[in-house]
Amino acid sequence: MDDIDPGAQPSMSVNEATQEVLRTDLAIGIGGAVLGYAEAGTALVDVLAVVVGFGLLTGITVAVVEHDAVPGVYPEVAALAAFIVLSGVVAGLMMLSEVSVTLVLAAVLSGFGVGVIGNRLLYGIVFDVPAYRLSRVRETS
């Protein structure tokens, strides 16, 4: 019994890591979608293209980062590049849109939430959570 470290944590199983990823990402996605809707309400229907478009961009971006789809580039660098591109899209939407900035930002927030939820349902329920994401969750626990 002397060789057991009492401060050592047991390693998280794949099932536990998957559940942690699902809980975290679904909470983030639901939070974003609900906050965007709370800000704009039914006016989001007027900018539904922004919600859907930004949702698709977010879902694709998260999938690219988690699947290490850019060979030779660290996923963190790909995430930063994706953040810069998405920020540019938001700035462009605000400049080109005829609706208020508040409505565009609410639509972007809702789209972000929908994109995160869609990605996590696809890569968490339908398919397995990517190994990169599971390893990140295991490292932080």
Long-range contacts (C-beta under 8 A, 24 or more apart in sequence): 9-141, 11-138, 12-137, 12-138, 12-141, 14-134, 17-129, 17-134, 17-137, 17-138, 17-141, 18-124, 18-128, 18-129, 18-134, 20-137, 20-141, 21-120, 21-124, 21-129, 21-133, 21-134, 21-137, 22-120, 22-124, 22-125, 22-129, 25-116, 25-117, 25-119, 25-120, 25-124, 26-117, 26-120, 28-113, 28-116, 29-112, 29-113, 29-114, 29-115, 29-116, 29-117, 29-120, 30-113, 30-117, 31-113, 32-109, 32-110, 32-112, 32-113, 32-114, 32-116, 33-109, 33-110, 33-113, 33-114, 33-117, 34-113, 35-109, 35-110, 35-113, 36-106, 36-107, 36-108, 36-109, 36-110, 36-111, 36-112, 36-113, 37-106, 37-110, 39-102, 39-105, 39-106, 39-109, 40-102, 40-103, 40-106, 40-107, 40-110, 43-103, 43-106, 44-103, 44-106, 44-107, 44-110, 46-99, 46-103, 47-97, 47-99, 47-103, 47-104, 47-107, 48-107, 50-93, 50-97, 50-104, 50-107, 50-108, 50-111, 51-107, 51-110, 51-111, 51-114, 52-111, 52-114, 53-111, 54-86, 54-89, 54-90, 54-107, 54-108, 54-111, 54-112, 54-115, 55-110, 55-111, 55-112, 55-113, 55-114, 55-115, 55-118, 56-115, 57-86, 57-89, 57-111, 57-115, 58-86, 58-111, 58-112, 58-114, 58-115, 58-116, 58-119, 59-115, 59-116, 59-118, 59-119, 59-122, 60-115, 61-85, 61-86, 61-115, 62-115, 62-116, 62-119, 63-119, 63-122, 63-123, 66-123, 66-130, 66-132, 66-133, 67-130, 67-132, 68-130, 68-132, 75-132
